[in-house]
Amino acid sequence: MLKIPNAQERRCTQQIMVRAATYASQQGTLEFQGASFPCALGKGGLSHSKREGDGTTPIGHYELLTGFYRADRERKPQSGLPFQALSPSDGWCDSPRHAHYNRPVRLPFARSHEVMWRDDCLYDIGVVLNHNQTPCVRGAGSAVFFHIAREGFAPTEGCIAVSKPDMRQILQSVRAGAVMVVLPPER
């Protein structure tokens, strides 16, 4: 099961900026260390008040906590973040009424959950963002990750997604404590 590092194991040192043209935008630009990368955003666009299942990408500052990858498909990314290999029994609770809401769980799991071991490539490499982690507010959104984009940068369920080559390039320079900043559109 994924281990989330505690606050003492993390230091805020870098910023990754995510920008979209409008609140309804489903695609945007991720900027890091002077480079720009296209990214997919939530099918519901951007939101200041994310709710479970609304499909929006939350606006705010989110620390990159820990990475995950499919060791049967990908080599471990080179990164300053800790990375853990996924297993078929890894899941993520998205049931707001459960004590493990917005936390990793072992499958099988009786309540609503996200399967981390996906048939598609979206979670071949990904990073857990500190959205609704500390404190965790029931119903304020779960499983907001930085992960691999679908072909054509199709919208996500609320995550931020980039191409696999871009993900590997970004992760090579990311250090523990890096923060992803999802900005509201400029007026």
C-alpha positions as CSV (number, residue, x, y, z in Angstrom):
1,M,0.0,0.0,0.0
2,L,1.2,3.5,-0.7
3,K,2.9,5.3,2.2
4,I,2.3,9.1,2.5
5,P,5.4,10.9,3.9
6,N,4.8,13.0,7.0
7,A,5.4,16.7,7.2
8,Q,8.8,16.3,8.8
9,E,10.0,14.3,5.8
10,R,9.0,17.1,3.4
11,R,10.3,20.6,2.6
12,C,8.7,23.1,0.3
13,T,11.4,24.0,-2.3
14,Q,10.0,24.2,-5.8
15,Q,6.8,25.4,-7.6
16,I,5.1,23.8,-10.6
17,M,2.6,26.2,-12.1
18,V,-0.6,25.1,-13.8
19,R,-2.6,27.6,-15.8
20,A,-5.8,27.4,-17.8
21,A,-7.4,30.1,-20.0
22,T,-10.9,29.9,-18.3
23,Y,-12.6,28.2,-15.4
24,A,-14.2,25.8,-17.9
25,S,-10.9,24.9,-19.6
26,Q,-10.2,21.2,-19.7
27,Q,-6.6,21.7,-20.9
28,G,-3.9,24.0,-19.7
29,T,-0.2,24.6,-19.4
30,L,2.1,23.3,-16.8
31,E,5.3,25.5,-16.2
32,F,8.3,24.2,-14.5
33,Q,11.9,25.4,-14.5
34,G,11.4,27.7,-17.5
35,A,9.7,25.0,-19.6
36,S,6.1,24.7,-20.6
37,F,4.1,21.5,-21.0
38,P,0.6,20.9,-22.2
39,C,-1.6,19.3,-19.6
40,A,-5.1,17.9,-19.2
41,L,-7.4,19.2,-16.4
42,G,-10.7,18.1,-15.0
43,K,-13.8,17.6,-17.2
44,G,-15.6,20.1,-15.0
45,G,-12.8,22.7,-15.5
46,L,-11.3,24.5,-12.4
47,S,-12.9,25.1,-9.0
48,H,-12.3,27.0,-5.8
49,S,-14.5,24.5,-3.9
50,K,-14.0,20.9,-5.2
51,R,-16.6,18.4,-4.2
52,E,-16.4,14.6,-4.5
53,G,-17.2,13.5,-8.1
54,D,-17.6,16.9,-9.6
55,G,-14.8,16.4,-12.1
56,T,-13.1,19.7,-11.4
57,T,-9.4,20.4,-10.8
58,P,-9.1,22.2,-7.5
59,I,-7.4,25.7,-7.5
60,G,-4.7,26.0,-4.9
61,H,-1.3,24.9,-3.7
62,Y,-0.6,21.2,-3.4
63,E,2.6,19.6,-2.3
64,L,3.8,16.5,-4.3
65,L,3.8,13.8,-1.6
66,T,4.8,10.5,-3.1
67,G,5.0,8.9,-6.4
68,F,3.8,5.6,-7.7
69,Y,4.4,3.5,-10.9
70,R,3.6,0.2,-12.6
71,A,6.9,-1.8,-12.3
72,D,5.5,-4.3,-14.8
73,R,5.3,-1.5,-17.4
74,E,7.8,1.2,-16.4
75,R,11.1,1.6,-14.7
76,K,11.1,3.6,-11.4
77,P,11.3,7.3,-12.3
78,Q,14.4,9.2,-11.4
79,S,13.2,11.8,-9.0
80,G,13.8,13.5,-5.7
81,L,10.4,12.3,-4.6
82,P,9.9,8.9,-3.0
83,F,8.4,6.3,-5.5
84,Q,6.6,3.1,-4.7
85,A,5.7,0.3,-7.1
86,L,2.0,-0.3,-7.3
87,S,0.5,-3.8,-6.9
88,P,-2.9,-5.2,-8.2
89,S,-4.2,-4.9,-4.6
90,D,-3.7,-1.1,-4.4
91,G,-6.8,1.2,-4.3
92,W,-7.8,4.6,-3.1
93,C,-10.9,5.2,-1.0
94,D,-13.3,7.8,-2.5
95,S,-16.2,7.0,-0.2
96,P,-16.7,10.2,1.9
97,R,-18.4,8.4,4.8
98,H,-15.6,5.9,5.3
99,A,-12.8,6.4,7.8
100,H,-10.1,5.9,5.0
101,Y,-11.6,8.5,2.7
102,N,-9.0,10.0,0.4
103,R,-6.4,7.5,1.6
104,P,-4.8,4.4,0.0
105,V,-6.5,1.1,0.7
106,R,-6.0,-2.6,0.0
107,L,-8.3,-4.4,-2.4
108,P,-10.7,-5.9,-2.3
109,F,-12.4,-3.0,-0.5
110,A,-16.1,-3.0,0.2
111,R,-16.7,0.7,-0.2
112,S,-16.4,3.0,-3.2
113,H,-12.8,3.2,-4.4
114,E,-10.4,3.9,-7.2
115,V,-8.4,1.0,-8.6
116,M,-4.8,2.1,-8.9
117,W,-3.7,-0.9,-11.0
118,R,-5.4,0.3,-14.2
119,D,-5.7,-1.3,-17.6
120,D,-4.9,2.0,-19.4
121,C,-1.6,3.9,-18.9
122,L,-2.9,6.8,-16.7
123,Y,-1.3,5.5,-13.5
124,D,1.8,3.9,-15.0
125,I,3.5,6.9,-13.4
126,G,1.8,9.3,-11.0
127,V,2.2,11.5,-7.9
128,V,-0.2,11.9,-5.0
129,L,-1.0,15.6,-4.4
130,N,-1.7,17.0,-1.0
131,H,-5.2,17.9,-1.9
132,N,-7.7,17.3,1.0
133,Q,-5.1,15.3,3.0
134,T,-4.4,17.3,6.1
135,P,-7.0,17.8,7.3
136,C,-9.2,15.5,5.2
137,V,-12.7,17.0,4.8
138,R,-15.3,14.4,3.9
139,G,-16.7,15.1,0.5
140,A,-14.1,17.7,-0.5
141,G,-12.6,15.5,-3.2
142,S,-10.3,12.5,-3.3
143,A,-7.7,10.9,-5.5
144,V,-6.4,14.2,-7.0
145,F,-3.2,13.0,-8.7
146,F,-0.5,14.2,-11.1
147,H,-0.5,11.4,-13.7
148,I,-0.1,10.4,-17.4
149,A,-2.6,12.0,-19.8
150,R,-4.9,10.2,-22.1
151,E,-4.3,10.5,-25.9
152,G,-5.2,14.0,-27.1
153,F,-5.1,15.3,-23.5
154,A,-8.7,14.3,-22.9
155,P,-10.1,15.6,-19.6
156,T,-9.4,14.0,-16.3
157,E,-11.8,13.4,-13.4
158,G,-10.1,16.3,-11.6
159,C,-6.4,15.5,-11.8
160,I,-3.6,17.2,-13.7
161,A,-2.1,15.0,-16.5
162,V,0.9,15.3,-18.9
163,S,2.4,13.1,-21.5
164,K,4.6,10.2,-20.3
165,P,7.9,11.8,-21.8
166,D,7.0,15.1,-20.1
167,M,6.2,13.4,-16.8
168,R,9.7,11.7,-16.8
169,Q,11.4,15.0,-17.7
170,I,9.6,16.9,-14.9
171,L,10.2,14.3,-12.3
172,Q,13.9,14.2,-12.9
173,S,14.2,17.7,-11.5
174,V,11.5,17.6,-8.8
175,R,12.7,17.5,-5.2
176,A,10.8,16.4,-2.1
177,G,8.6,19.3,-0.9
178,A,7.8,20.6,-4.4
179,V,4.4,22.3,-4.7
180,M,2.0,22.3,-7.6
181,V,0.2,25.6,-7.9
182,V,-3.1,25.5,-9.8
183,L,-3.9,29.1,-10.6
184,P,-7.3,30.7,-11.3
185,P,-7.7,32.1,-14.8
186,E,-6.4,35.6,-15.4
187,R,-9.2,38.1,-15.8
